[in-house]
Amino acid sequence: MTQYQLFATTPKAMEGILANEIQALGGQNVQQKMAGVTFQGDLAMAYKACLWSRTANRILLLLGSFEVKSQQDLYDGIQCVDWSEHLNADDSLAVSFSSKNNPAINNTHFGALKVKDAIVDQMRAKFGSRPNVDTERPNIRVNVYLHNDTAQLSLDLSGQSLHRRGYRDINITAPIKENLAAAILLRAGWPEIAQQGGSLIDPMCGSGTLLLEGALIAGDIAPGLLHDYFGFIGWKQHNPALWQSLLDEAQQRREIGLSKLPVIAGFDQDRRTAAAALQHIDNAGLAGKIHIEKRDISAASAAESWAKGLIVCNPPYGERLGDEEQAALLYRQFGEVLKDRFTGWQAAIIIGNPELGFKLGIRSQKPITLFNGALECKLLRFTVEESAFFEPKTHSQQERIEHISRRAQTGQVDSQAEMFANRLRKNLKKLAKWAKQQHIHCYRLYDADLPEYAVAIDIYQGEQTWVNVQEYESPKTVDPIKANQRLAGAMAAIPQVLEIPAEQVFLKIRRKQKSTDQYEKLGDSRHFHVVEESGCKFWVNFEDYLDTGLFLDHRPIRLLIQQQAKGKRFLNLFAYTGSATVHAAIGGAISSVTVDMSNTYLDWARRNFVLNGIDGDHRLVRADCSQWLAEQASAKQKTQFDLIFLDPPTFSNSKRMDEAFDIQKDHVQLIRNAAALLAPDGILYFSTNFRRFKMDTEALSGLVIEDISSKMIPEDFARDAKIHYCWKISH
């Protein structure tokens, strides 16, 4: 039996799990590589990897490797293979090509064309006709990976990424890929728990991916059974009888496994999401095998008859200051539910922000690093038992602000405060001159320049000068008493350096907020002041809200919108106080729609409109932006816009929303829906403050996406290149 050299690809950090899988399937000489595993095996082994691997993306059969120092080298290397052994002249093919650190060929599209030309030229010369290109379901898919001067040439036996099991509707935005879900369950010990009859519960199940992968594992069901296409089906060396025997065996194992399936259940607070999960379960042929129920996380519990087992979930990742406060509340609530109702269970949670894990109040084992797309995450594993419980610390924001203010007023300050004052003077000398030259009235003066003084300081100039101070999260190694001393020293130094009264300096300690709603007030002073930006006027407030009403880091994108708005139809989503719409209207937009869910912010936007004399066809709409976008995108008669600004929060769990919003998980569907409203020559600007955000360009194929983040970072925020990211998107 012919032995093949094979390579299985997998997401980074999952190589060890995949290696264990390949060894268990019978692979020989298994070696872990970056984002994959090399191994040897016969044709049956290659088929088994395609059919049974739960964590692989693709199975590649190596045809050879050769040196490439020129375009001709690539062409000649491909022609060294006798392609008539792999396909007929009237068959179809597709080429996947990637290149790294090769100066001769760094354009993947060109490389793929060169490979295709070499194959079809050889077939035409031999048979007088040539294969066609079929990117969807070709007879063979050729894969070339060019690294430095070496090209590896392979056949892609999987044909399409194996993580696409076939049970999930393609129009459902997937928060987690199927093979990552499988990896989470394997790392959490689910196969052993299931074998002992333990239950599996996902209390925030979304569209059901973790539950479905759990059922496939517990039921000994091959994840490839639902595939109706593999890359080897049209290959000339395919052995249909061998493949059918493996399918028959897998089907028998499935029938036996289903008869022993333990309790698998999921809850979700959104009825539509729960309905999607049920549809996916039905698509997988598992109707009646997995229990789904509309239930909020606060009501999650196990029936008395359910054996203790594993709680697993993929909760929201909220990271931005205001968003993290809401996410922290959700995690704390989840921790209380685990302590109250799931003692004796195992738990596994995939989390994007490790700090939120402490909010659960349960000590975990050593975290395991995994990647959700390009985003690094941590898998936390717990035994829910009293000895592991602790009480997460909470503090009152107002109490701490008052304490800091008293220390600043009484002179109880850090002796090193003069160092901070000198840095302020240096920054002021540079930035005040720059701001005057650029006609900028509101700017960031200081942004944690000195590690000991981790605050952001923003200047707002109107009829007088105001200063907004925000404290950043201190490292756990910093003594809280010293942190208070330094903050008090900073608050004492700021009015002295800027030569303004202390009452014009305002402090926000956002990280300690107990608020359950991002729109809840901190106070009710109703002290609003007018500031100006690029010919636009805005009301700002320094006392009553977490934010002032004007995000200063978005100054360049607002100006860009103003410059491009003339004669355009403008849409502003997650509009906050409508500042981008004001810029668009002042820039000459003929119409606008401004959408936000908060009456508070829409009233604020309305006041900004009046302040700038904006009237005419400029509508304010109160709605959940995600839901409003989805409805507009699916409408038969779509309203089109020439210019769209989409600046969603990182995370939102507002009671006014049907389900929690998480930008990393939800951005693909959000952008696609916004693009559906974009005029043919229109431009969509998408912005996010989520520092660990990764744009899923693969899922957004068909759109032209340009990263303009570096151009949208103003001079006063240059110290923090990750303050936000911005993309220009068009058809």
C-alpha positions as a printed Julia matrix, in Angstrom:
731×3 Matrix{Float64}:
   0.0    0.0     0.0
   1.38   3.41   -1.01
   2.46   5.56    1.92
   1.83   9.3     1.57
   3.41  12.31    3.23
   0.5   14.32    4.65
   0.01  17.65    6.4
  -3.04  18.63    8.45
  -3.57  22.33    9.09
  -5.17  23.7    12.23
  -5.52  27.06   14.04
  -2.47  28.16   16.02
  -2.21  26.65   19.53
  -4.3   23.59   18.55
  -1.39  21.6    17.11
  -1.08  19.35   20.18
  -4.76  18.38   20.12
  -4.58  17.63   16.39
  -1.42  15.54   16.84
  -3.22  13.39   19.43
  -6.13  12.96   17.0
  -3.91  11.93   14.08
  -2.01   9.42   16.24
  -5.28   7.91   17.48
  -6.45   7.54   13.87
  -3.29   5.62   12.96
  -1.0    8.3    11.54
   2.72   7.5    11.57
   5.72   9.77   12.33
   3.42  12.52   13.63
   5.23  15.82   14.17
   3.81  19.14   15.31
   4.57  22.19   13.17
   3.37  25.79   13.33
  -0.4   25.7    12.65
  -0.35  22.05   11.63
   0.89  18.49   11.9
   2.93  16.38    9.46
   2.35  12.62    9.35
   2.54   9.57    7.09
  -0.14   7.11    6.14
  -1.84   5.19    3.39
  -4.93   6.29    1.47
  -7.24   4.96    4.19
  -5.4    7.06    6.75
  -5.79  10.16    4.57
  -9.52   9.46    4.25
  -9.87   8.91    8.01
  -8.21  12.27    8.72
 -10.74  14.01    6.45
 -13.68  12.13    7.95
 -12.79  12.01   11.65
 -10.56  14.95   12.57
 -12.44  17.38   14.79
  -9.72  20.05   14.92
  -8.11  20.07   11.44
  -8.91  22.67    8.78
  -7.42  20.88    5.76
  -5.67  17.62    4.89
  -2.92  18.12    2.3
  -1.18  15.31    0.37
   2.37  16.38   -0.45
   3.31  15.89   -4.13
   6.78  17.4    -3.84
   8.88  20.45   -3.09
  11.25  22.51   -5.23
  13.33  25.68   -5.23
  11.78  28.92   -6.51
  13.98  31.94   -7.2
  12.06  33.22  -10.2
   8.62  33.03  -11.78
   9.97  30.52  -14.31
  11.16  28.28  -11.45
   7.61  28.08  -10.17
   6.21  27.23  -13.61
   8.9   24.59  -14.23
   8.48  23.03  -10.79
   4.75  22.56  -11.31
   5.35  20.99  -14.75
   7.64  18.37  -13.21
   4.51  16.6   -11.96
   2.59  14.39  -14.41
  -0.84  15.92  -13.91
  -2.56  13.29  -16.03
  -2.1   10.98  -13.03
  -4.38  13.25  -11.02
  -7.06  14.59  -13.4
  -8.45  14.2   -16.92
  -8.2   16.85  -19.62
 -11.91  17.68  -19.32
 -11.89  17.82  -15.49
 -11.78  20.96  -13.35
  -9.24  22.33  -10.91
  -8.68  25.18   -8.46
  -5.44  26.57   -7.07
  -4.71  27.9    -3.59
  -1.42  29.81   -3.36
   0.34  31.55   -0.49
   3.77  33.12   -0.33
   6.0   34.26    2.53
   9.39  35.96    2.26
   9.88  35.23   -1.44
  10.82  38.39   -3.39
  10.2   36.81   -6.8
   6.51  36.06   -6.17
   4.72  37.91   -3.41
   1.33  38.36   -5.1
  -0.86  35.35   -4.28
  -3.22  35.92   -7.21
  -0.31  36.0    -9.68
   1.24  32.9    -8.11
  -2.04  30.99   -8.4
  -2.36  31.98  -12.07
   1.21  30.8   -12.76
   0.48  27.41  -11.16
  -2.77  27.07  -13.12
  -1.04  27.96  -16.38
   1.66  25.33  -15.83
  -0.94  22.6   -15.28
  -3.29  23.49  -18.16
  -0.37  24.04  -20.57
   0.9   20.54  -19.83
  -2.54  18.97  -20.26
  -3.24  20.9   -23.48
   0.11  19.84  -24.96
  -0.59  16.19  -24.11
  -4.31  15.9   -24.92
  -5.21  18.92  -27.06
  -7.67  20.18  -24.48
  -7.36  21.65  -21.01
  -9.11  21.44  -17.62
 -11.48  24.22  -16.57
 -11.22  26.28  -13.4
 -13.93  25.69  -10.79
 -13.35  27.49   -7.5
 -16.36  25.89   -5.76
 -16.15  22.11   -6.33
 -13.22  21.21   -8.58
 -12.09  17.67   -9.3
  -8.81  18.54   -7.63
  -7.66  21.51   -5.58
  -3.93  22.24   -5.84
  -2.21  23.89   -2.9
   1.15  25.67   -3.14
   2.91  27.16   -0.11
   5.99  29.2    -1.03
   8.22  29.98    1.97
  11.54  31.72    1.32
  12.94  29.86   -1.72
  11.07  26.58   -1.2
   7.68  25.7    -2.66
   5.62  22.84   -1.24
   3.14  21.41   -3.73
   0.14  19.48   -2.41
  -3.32  18.21   -3.25
  -6.0   19.47   -0.88
  -7.9   16.28   -0.04
 -10.4   18.12    2.16
 -11.54  20.41   -0.68
 -13.01  22.9     1.74
 -12.2   23.76    5.34
 -13.16  20.8     7.52
 -14.38  23.12   10.28
 -17.49  23.68    8.14
 -19.34  20.59    9.28
 -22.45  21.3     7.2
 -25.03  21.77    9.95
 -24.78  25.53   10.33
 -26.71  27.93    8.09
 -24.28  30.08    6.13
 -26.22  33.26    6.95
 -25.69  32.8    10.69
 -22.81  34.88   12.04
 -20.67  32.31   13.84
 -19.11  33.47   17.12
 -16.89  30.39   17.25
 -15.68  27.95   14.61
 -16.63  24.3    14.93
 -13.07  22.99   15.29
 -12.31  25.54   18.02
 -15.46  24.43   19.84
 -14.27  20.84   19.57
 -10.83  21.81   20.9
 -12.42  23.53   23.9
 -14.42  20.41   24.73
 -11.44  18.1    24.27
  -9.25  20.28   26.51
 -12.05  20.44   29.1
 -12.18  16.64   29.39
 -15.63  16.25   27.84
 -14.94  12.83   26.23
 -14.19  11.31   29.67
 -17.13  13.11   31.33
 -19.51  11.96   28.59
 -18.27   8.38   28.83
 -19.19   8.43   32.51
 -22.69   9.67   31.7
 -22.13  13.31   32.7
 -24.3   16.09   31.26
 -23.22  19.01   29.05
 -24.82  22.45   29.51
 -24.11  25.71   27.68
 -25.99  28.5    29.51
 -25.21  31.05   26.74
 -25.45  28.68   23.8
 -26.0   31.1    20.92
 -26.5   29.11   17.72
 -25.5   25.87   19.48
 -21.99  25.16   18.15
 -20.5   23.95   21.45
 -23.52  21.72   22.09
 -23.41  20.2    18.62
 -19.69  19.5    18.81
 -20.29  18.03   22.27
 -22.93  15.7    20.82
 -20.64  14.62   17.96
 -17.89  13.77   20.47
 -20.17  12.0    22.96
 -22.0   10.14   20.19
 -18.81   8.94   18.46
 -20.03  10.72   15.32
 -17.54  11.54   12.57
 -17.65  15.32   11.99
 -17.22  14.77    8.24
 -20.36  12.64    7.85
 -22.47  15.64    6.85
 -20.07  16.67    4.07
 -21.29  15.89    0.58
 -18.01  16.99   -1.01
 -14.34  16.34   -0.36
 -11.35  17.33   -2.48
 -10.49  13.71   -3.28
 -13.89  12.71   -4.73
 -12.93  13.8    -8.29
  -9.27  12.8    -7.97
  -8.2   10.07  -10.46
  -6.55   8.05   -7.68
  -9.64   8.1    -5.48
 -10.77   4.65   -4.26
 -14.6    4.8    -3.98
 -14.92   1.31   -2.46
 -12.42   2.09    0.31
 -14.11   5.41    1.03
 -17.56   3.8     1.15
 -16.35   1.2     3.64
 -15.12   3.97    5.94
 -18.45   5.81    5.6
 -20.37   2.62    6.46
 -18.22   2.06    9.54
 -18.73   5.68   10.64
 -22.49   5.37   10.17
 -22.6    2.24   12.33
 -20.58   3.94   15.07
 -22.98   6.91   14.91
 -26.03   4.72   15.44
 -24.44   3.0    18.44
 -23.23   6.33   19.86
 -26.6    8.05   19.59
 -28.18   5.33   21.73
 -25.78   6.23   24.57
 -25.9   10.03   24.28
 -25.94  11.8    27.7
 -28.0   14.91   28.52
 -26.93  17.87   26.37
 -28.76  21.16   26.94
 -28.42  24.84   26.1
 -30.06  28.09   27.16
 -30.11  31.49   25.46
 -31.98  34.68   26.33
 -32.88  35.43   22.71
 -35.72  33.47   21.13
 -34.39  33.91   17.59
 -30.94  32.62   18.54
 -32.48  29.62   20.29
 -34.52  28.96   17.15
 -31.31  29.06   15.07
 -29.73  26.52   17.44
 -32.71  24.2    17.02
 -32.43  24.53   13.23
 -28.74  23.62   13.35
 -29.5   20.63   15.54
 -32.09  19.48   13.01
 -29.61  20.03   10.15
 -27.15  17.76   11.95
 -29.74  14.99   12.23
 -29.81  15.35   16.01
 -33.38  16.6    16.51
 -34.63  15.55   19.93
 -31.12  14.74   21.14
 -30.2   18.23   22.39
 -32.47  20.31   24.63
 -32.69  24.04   23.83
 -34.6   26.54   25.91
 -35.09  30.32   25.97
 -33.73  31.21   29.37
 -31.64  34.08   30.75
 -28.28  33.33   32.34
 -29.72  34.28   35.73
 -32.22  31.41   35.41
 -29.77  28.75   34.23
 -30.06  25.52   36.19
 -29.96  21.74   35.74
 -32.96  19.48   36.15
 -32.76  17.14   39.16
 -32.51  14.13   36.85
 -29.47  15.48   34.99
 -26.18  13.98   36.09
 -23.45  16.43   37.06
 -21.05  17.05   34.23
 -19.58  19.99   32.29
 -20.71  23.61   32.0
 -19.16  25.14   28.88
 -19.71  28.51   27.23
 -18.3   31.25   25.04
 -19.47  34.44   26.76
 -19.01  38.0    25.39
 -15.47  39.41   25.45
 -16.21  43.07   26.45
 -13.0   45.08   26.86
 -13.48  48.84   26.45
 -13.71  50.66   29.8
 -17.44  51.38   29.77
 -18.2   48.06   28.06
 -16.04  46.07   30.45
 -18.12  47.31   33.35
 -21.18  45.69   31.82
 -19.27  42.53   30.89
 -17.9   42.34   34.45
 -21.45  42.41   35.79
 -22.43  39.57   33.45
 -19.42  37.46   34.51
 -20.05  38.14   38.18
 -23.68  37.08   37.7
 -22.55  33.94   35.89
 -20.16  33.12   38.72
 -22.98  33.41   41.28
 -25.15  31.08   39.18
 -22.34  28.51   39.06
 -21.78  28.71   42.82
 -25.49  28.51   43.69
 -26.68  25.81   41.26
 -23.76  23.87   39.82
 -21.58  22.82   42.76
 -19.78  19.61   41.9
 -19.75  20.31   38.16
 -16.76  20.99   35.92
 -16.75  24.28   33.97
 -14.86  25.55   30.93
 -15.05  29.09   29.56
 -13.27  30.59   26.55
 -12.5   34.22   27.32
 -10.95  37.09   25.34
 -10.12  39.3    28.32
  -8.46  37.24   31.09
  -9.17  39.95   33.68
 -12.89  39.22   33.39
 -12.22  35.68   34.59
 -11.58  37.02   38.08
 -15.13  38.38   38.16
 -16.47  34.8    38.28
 -15.17  34.39   41.82
 -13.95  30.8    41.19
 -10.27  29.82   41.03
  -9.32  28.16   37.77
  -6.64  25.75   36.65
  -3.76  27.07   34.56
  -5.29  28.86   31.54
  -4.84  27.33   28.09
  -4.14  29.64   25.14
  -6.36  29.23   22.08
  -7.18  31.49   19.15
 -10.67  32.5    18.03
  -9.71  33.51   14.5
  -6.74  35.83   14.99
  -7.84  36.81   18.51
  -5.85  35.26   21.36
  -8.12  33.82   24.04
  -7.74  31.86   27.26
  -9.61  28.68   28.14
 -10.41  28.71   31.85
 -11.25  25.38   33.52
 -12.82  25.1    36.96
 -14.06  22.59   39.43
 -17.12  24.3    40.92
 -16.54  23.57   44.59
 -16.63  25.72   47.7
 -12.87  25.54   48.3
 -12.33  27.35   44.97
 -14.79  30.19   45.65
 -13.71  33.75   46.45
 -15.49  37.1    46.52
 -14.55  39.48   43.67
 -13.67  42.93   44.95
 -15.89  45.9    44.14
 -15.48  49.54   45.08
 -17.63  52.64   44.96
 -16.48  55.07   42.29
 -17.93  58.12   44.05
 -16.33  57.22   47.39
 -12.91  56.92   45.79
 -13.28  60.17   43.82
 -14.21  62.01   47.0
 -11.24  60.44   48.8
  -8.82  61.48   46.03
 -10.26  65.01   45.94
  -9.84  65.43   49.7
  -6.21  64.32   49.51
  -5.53  66.72   46.61
  -7.09  69.65   48.51
  -5.3   68.94   51.8
  -1.86  68.57   50.2
  -1.59  64.85   51.02
   0.09  64.1    47.7
   2.86  61.96   46.27
   6.28  63.54   46.71
   7.1   62.68   43.07
   4.2   64.79   41.74
   6.64  67.42   40.44
   7.93  64.86   37.92
   4.37  64.53   36.63
   3.94  68.32   36.58
   7.1   68.73   34.5
   5.81  66.23   31.93
   2.53  68.16   31.75
   4.41  71.41   31.11
   6.47  69.76   28.36
   3.37  68.32   26.68
   1.48  71.6    27.0
   4.27  73.54   25.3
   4.23  71.18   22.32
   0.53  70.37   21.97
  -0.89  73.8    22.72
   1.14  75.21   19.81
   0.02  72.35   17.53
  -3.63  72.74   18.55
  -3.53  76.48   17.86
  -2.02  75.94   14.4
  -4.65  73.31   13.56
  -7.53  75.34   15.07
  -8.23  72.5    17.52
  -9.99  73.43   20.75
 -10.3   70.0    22.41
  -7.37  67.59   22.61
  -5.58  65.01   24.74
  -2.74  66.55   26.72
  -1.4   63.5    28.52
  -1.95  59.76   28.08
  -0.2   57.7    30.77
   3.18  59.07   29.6
   4.65  58.13   32.99
   3.75  54.62   34.23
   3.4   55.9    37.79
   0.69  58.35   36.7
  -1.68  56.2    34.63
  -4.29  58.76   33.68
  -5.6   60.35   30.49
  -6.02  64.12   30.53
  -8.19  65.9    27.96
  -8.42  69.66   27.45
 -11.75  71.22   26.4
 -11.73  74.92   25.5
 -14.88  76.98   25.17
 -15.88  80.08   27.1
 -13.31  78.73   29.6
 -10.99  75.74   29.88
 -12.13  72.44   31.36
 -10.07  69.32   32.01
 -11.42  65.77   31.96
  -9.23  63.22   33.79
  -9.69  59.46   33.47
  -7.78  56.93   35.55
  -6.55  53.73   33.9
  -6.51  50.32   35.54
  -3.49  49.96   37.85
  -1.44  46.73   37.68
  -2.15  44.35   40.55
   1.44  44.82   41.69
   0.78  48.49   42.53
  -0.1   49.23   46.16
  -3.62  50.82   46.12
  -2.55  53.29   48.8
   0.35  54.5    46.64
  -1.97  54.62   43.61
  -4.32  56.9    45.54
  -1.42  59.12   46.6
  -0.2   59.5    43.03
  -3.65  60.21   41.67
  -4.18  62.84   44.34
  -0.81  64.36   43.42
  -1.83  64.48   39.77
  -5.15  66.12   40.61
  -3.29  68.76   42.64
  -0.72  69.42   39.89
  -3.12  69.75   36.93
  -4.77  73.08   37.89
  -1.39  74.53   38.89
   0.25  73.73   35.53
  -2.76  74.8    33.44
  -3.43  77.83   35.65
  -7.14  77.11   36.03
  -9.35  76.71   39.13
  -9.47  73.19   40.6
 -13.27  73.11   40.14
 -12.71  73.06   36.34
 -10.9   69.71   36.61
 -13.12  66.6    36.61
 -12.1   63.06   37.56
 -13.62  59.81   36.26
 -12.71  56.43   37.72
 -14.57  54.39   35.15
 -13.13  50.98   35.92
 -14.89  50.78   39.28
 -18.35  51.62   37.96
 -21.16  49.43   39.32
 -23.53  50.58   36.62
 -25.55  47.91   34.84
 -26.37  50.25   31.97
 -23.94  52.25   29.87
 -26.41  55.17   29.79
 -26.92  55.45   33.56
 -25.97  58.85   34.93
 -23.18  59.46   37.4
 -24.84  62.69   38.53
 -27.55  65.18   37.67
 -25.76  68.53   37.53
 -27.09  69.22   33.99
 -24.08  71.47   33.48
 -23.53  71.52   29.71
 -20.91  73.6    27.93
 -20.3   74.45   24.27
 -17.06  73.56   22.46
 -16.12  73.86   18.78
 -14.51  71.48   16.28
 -13.9   72.18   12.57
 -16.7   74.73   12.37
 -19.13  72.51   14.34
 -20.41  73.19   17.85
 -21.14  70.56   20.48
 -22.63  70.35   23.95
 -20.32  68.54   26.4
 -20.86  67.48   30.01
 -18.09  66.65   32.49
 -20.08  65.58   35.53
 -23.15  63.52   34.72
 -21.89  60.82   32.34
 -18.98  58.43   31.83
 -18.17  60.19   28.55
 -18.26  63.91   27.81
 -20.34  63.65   24.63
 -17.42  64.03   22.21
 -14.84  61.27   21.55
 -11.66  63.24   20.83
  -9.79  60.34   19.2
 -12.4   60.32   16.4
 -11.63  63.88   15.37
  -9.91  62.86   12.05
 -12.71  60.53   10.9
 -15.33  63.18   11.7
 -13.37  65.72    9.64
 -13.04  63.2     6.79
 -16.79  62.66    6.83
 -17.34  66.41    6.77
 -15.03  66.77    3.76
 -16.75  63.95    1.83
 -20.38  64.63    2.77
 -21.35  67.29    0.22
 -24.42  66.15   -1.72
 -24.38  62.75    0.04
 -26.95  60.7     1.93
 -25.38  59.94    5.33
 -26.1   57.16    7.83
 -24.7   57.31   11.38
 -25.03  54.05   13.36
 -24.49  53.71   17.13
 -24.47  57.47   16.81
 -23.95  58.44   20.48
 -24.54  62.23   20.59
 -24.67  62.59   16.81
 -21.34  64.42   16.4
 -20.5   62.66   13.1
 -23.91  63.66   11.74
 -23.28  67.3    12.67
 -20.02  67.19   10.7
 -21.79  65.57    7.73
 -24.59  68.18    7.77
 -22.15  71.08    8.07
 -20.21  69.49    5.2
 -23.27  69.62    2.97
 -24.99  66.24    3.32
 -28.41  66.45    1.65
 -29.94  64.01    4.15
 -29.01  61.89    7.14
 -30.33  59.16    9.41
 -28.9   58.99   12.92
 -29.6   55.78   14.85
 -29.03  55.04   18.53
 -30.87  53.07   21.19
 -30.58  55.67   23.96
 -33.15  58.43   24.35
 -30.56  60.3    26.41
 -28.06  60.4    23.56
 -30.67  61.11   20.88
 -31.92  64.09   22.89
 -28.29  65.19   23.16
 -27.9   64.8    19.38
 -31.08  66.82   18.82
 -29.65  69.64   20.95
 -26.41  69.47   18.9
 -28.5   69.79   15.72
 -30.26  72.88   17.06
 -26.95  74.36   18.23
 -25.66  74.11   14.64
 -28.87  75.22   12.93
 -29.38  71.8    11.29
 -32.87  71.19    9.93
 -34.43  69.61    6.84
 -34.1   65.91    6.0
 -32.01  64.88    9.0
 -33.82  62.15   10.96
 -33.13  60.79   14.43
 -34.15  57.15   14.96
 -34.33  55.36   18.3
 -33.61  51.67   17.73
 -31.3   48.78   18.5
 -28.82  49.43   15.67
 -28.09  45.75   15.02
 -31.76  44.91   14.73
 -32.55  48.05   12.71
 -29.72  47.27   10.28
 -30.84  43.66    9.87
 -34.42  44.78    9.09
 -33.27  47.44    6.62
 -30.84  45.07    4.9
 -33.54  42.42    4.38
 -36.17  44.88    3.14
 -37.22  44.57   -0.51
 -37.06  48.33   -0.96
 -33.72  49.3     0.6
 -32.86  52.9     1.42
 -29.38  53.56    0.07
 -26.7   55.76    1.56
 -23.59  57.25   -0.02
 -21.68  57.57    3.24
 -22.05  55.39    6.35
 -20.29  55.66    9.71
 -20.44  52.51   11.84
 -18.89  52.86   15.29
 -20.38  50.18   17.57
 -19.51  49.6    21.22
 -17.22  46.74   22.09
 -19.88  45.09   24.21
 -23.44  45.85   25.25
 -25.84  43.94   27.46
 -28.55  46.57   27.71
 -31.98  45.43   28.86
 -33.38  47.2    25.8
 -31.6   44.7    23.52
 -32.82  41.2    22.73
 -29.35  39.74   23.14
 -25.86  40.74   24.24
 -23.76  42.46   21.57
 -20.06  41.66   21.18
 -18.13  43.4    18.4
 -15.62  40.59   17.76
 -18.36  38.03   17.36
 -20.95  40.21   15.63
 -18.92  42.49   13.33
 -19.21  40.37   10.18
 -23.01  40.38   10.08
 -23.07  44.02   11.15
 -20.76  45.11    8.33
 -22.55  42.95    5.76
 -25.91  44.47    6.72
 -24.48  47.99    6.56
 -22.89  47.26    3.18
 -26.3   46.13    1.91
 -27.48  49.73    2.37
 -24.41  51.21    0.68
 -24.87  52.85   -2.73
 -22.74  51.31   -5.54
 -20.06  54.0    -5.24
 -20.61  54.59   -1.54
 -18.14  54.39    1.34
 -18.62  52.73    4.71
 -16.29  53.72    7.55
 -16.12  51.12   10.32
 -14.41  51.95   13.61
 -13.89  50.09   16.86
 -12.13  50.78   20.16
 -11.67  47.07   20.95
  -7.88  46.82   21.28
  -7.76  43.09   20.51
 -10.13  43.31   17.56
  -9.33  41.26   14.45
 -11.19  41.99   11.21
 -12.49  38.75    9.65
 -11.7   39.65    6.04
 -12.22  36.07    4.89
 -15.85  36.15    6.03
 -16.29  39.55    4.35
 -15.12  38.45    0.91
 -16.68  40.5    -1.87
 -16.06  43.79   -0.09
 -13.02  46.02   -0.61
 -11.57  46.61    2.87
  -8.77  49.11    3.49
  -7.22  49.58    6.92
  -6.89  53.35    7.44
  -6.26  53.19   11.19
  -2.86  54.9    11.07
  -4.33  57.82    9.14
  -7.15  58.24   11.65
  -4.97  58.51   14.79
  -4.56  62.24   15.6
  -1.32  63.78   16.79
  -2.49  64.04   20.39
  -3.24  60.29   20.52
  -0.04  59.19   18.76
   1.28  57.55   21.94
  -1.56  55.03   21.78
  -1.8   53.55   18.27
  -4.49  51.13   19.49
  -6.89  53.8    20.76
  -9.12  52.74   17.89
  -9.02  50.97   14.53
 -10.7   52.2    11.36
 -11.44  50.67    7.95
 -12.71  52.1     4.67
 -15.11  49.61    3.08
 -16.71  49.67   -0.36
 -18.22  47.29   -2.9
